[in-house]
Structure formats: structure tokens, C-alpha cells
Amino acid sequence: MLHTLKLLLPALLPSWNFFDVIAPSPRIQFSLLSKKDETPEEWQEFRPRPAKLTFIQMLKRLLWNPKWNESLFMVSCAERIIAQPAQRIQQHSEDEILKRIIRILPESNLNLATANYLQFRLVLVQRQGEQLQHEIVFYSRIQALIRDDKP
């Protein structure tokens, strides 16, 4: 019984010492391209954070928020790409991010008619005094979009 309680206690009273360091926050931005050799010009943020939430929305998010959980996973993948440039780890994280961006494209308000390729980049955002500094630290490979509506 005591052993079971020792295993259950960390789940009931979690430790809040899970931050190793406080580092700049990575943001994922993506661009849709019509040709593989095209230079991306417009970058969209992946699931931008809402500017404002009502009290009711905050309560709902405490109980059920699968999109936010997935966004946290994406941030973890982005942090792995930045921290561990080993090819296998980076490839897996890059694949996971690309897969999730492709999955949300149909529900986005973007014009997908001419989009044949996708690329994402990682931007580190950190506060310097009163200003936010943005530093681009990674560009993904250019991924072909496989679409059902094209022959």
C-alpha cells in the first residue's frame, strides 16, 4: 500500500520544477508555395494564440483543450530541432511538425488553390526590454503537398 501511495503521490501533487532553463519561446510559421524553387514571402503562424479569452473560455480550456496539447507537442518538437541537431531526431521532429501543419490546412482560411508545397521555419521570440526580438533559427525542407483534387 505504501509503495502504491509513493507512485500516486507525484500525480496528485506534481512538482513545479520542470523548467531546466528559461529560454526564448519557439514559434512555428509556415508558408505555402506554388513551385519548389519559389522563395517564401508570406509566413503564417501555426495556431496563433488568441489575443483575448473570456473567463468561460479559460474554464473550458482547463478541462478540454486538445488543440493546445497538440500545440505544446509541436513546441517540444521545435525545441528538439533547435537543441539536438542530430539528423535522426531532427528528421522525426520535422516530420511531425509538417504532418500537423498539413492536417490543419483544409480548415484554414488560406487560399490553397495554387499551393503545391509547404515549408516551415522556427522563430525564437524573446523580450529585450519593452520590445520583442524575433530570430529565425531553422528552415524546414520543402514538402510537396499531396492533394486529392489534383490529377
N, C-alpha and C positions, 0 to 999 in steps of 0.2 A: 504493500500500500504506500509506504514512504517513497519507494522508487517511482511509482506512478505519479505521485504528487510532485516529485522533483522534475519529472518530464513535463507535467502540465503547467507548473508554475510560470515558466517563461512565456507561455502562450497567454496566460491570464494577465500577467504583469510584465509586459515587454520592456526591454532595456532601450533607452533612447540614445545610446552611444553607438549608433550605426553609421555615423559620418566619419570616415577616416580623415578627410580634409575638406575644407570648403573651397570648391573650385568653380571656375566660370561654368555657367549653365549652357550645355549644347542645345542648339535649336536645329531642327531639320527643315530645310527648304528644298523644294523640288521645282523642276522646270520641264515643260513638255516641248518636244522638238519635232519638227516635221521631217528633217533629214539628220542622218547620223553625224555628219560633219558640221552641223549648224552650231553656232555659238549661242548658248542660253542667254537670254536677255531678261525675261520676266521670271522671277522666283516667287513661289507661293509658300507660305509657311504651312507645314503639316499640322493640322488641328490647332489653329491659334487659340490661345487662352481667351476666354470671354472677358470683356472689359468690366462687366458688372454681373453679379449674381444676387438674386433675391435670397432672403432667408429660407424660404421654402425650397428653392433650388439647392442651396447648400445642404439642407437636411436630407433631401433626396440623394444627393451625391455621397453623403456619408454612408448610406445604406446600399445604393446600387449605382455603380459607375464603371461599366466595363470598358468604355472608350478611354477613360482616364487611366485605367490599369494598363491598357494596351499602350497608351502614350508613355507611361512610365517604363514599360519594357523597351520601347523604341529609344528612350533616353539612355537606358542601360546599354543597348546595342551601340549607340553613338559614343558613349563613354569608352566602351571596349575598343572601338575602332581607333579612338584617339590615344588611349593608354597602351594598347598592345598591338603594335603594328605587324605582328606575326601574320603571315599571309592566310593561314587556315582560319584563325579566329576572325580576322578582318573580313574574309570572304563570307563566312557564316553570318556575321552581323550585317554586312552589306546586303546579302540576300534577304534577310528578314525584314530590313527596312524597305527595300524595293518591293517585296511581296505585299506589304501592308499599304504602301502608297498606291500601288496598282489596284488593290482591293477597294480603296475609297474613291477612286476616280469617277466611277459611274454616278455616285451620289453627290459629287462636287458640282459647282456651278460653272465649271470651266468648259471652254469650247474644245471638245475632243475630236472634232471632225478632221482636223489636219494633224493631230498628234499621232506620231508613229514611234516615238522614242521618249524615254524618260531618263532624267539624271537628277540626283540629289546632291546637296552639299551640307556640310556641318558648319555651323557658325557658333562660335563661342561668344556669349554675351556676358559682360561684366560691368559693374558700376565703377566709374572713375570720378569720384566727387559727386557732382549732380548729373553727370552725363553717362549714357550707356555706350560702351565701346563694343563694336562688332568685329570679330576676327574670323575670317574664313580659314578653316584648318583642314578640310578634306573635300574632295570631289569624288563622287562615285563613278563607276564605269557607266557608259551609256547603254541602257537596257531597251531592247526592242519591245514594243507593246504588241501582244498578240490579241487581235480583235476578231470578234465573231462577225461583225458587219462588213469586213473587207474580204474580197476574194483571195 
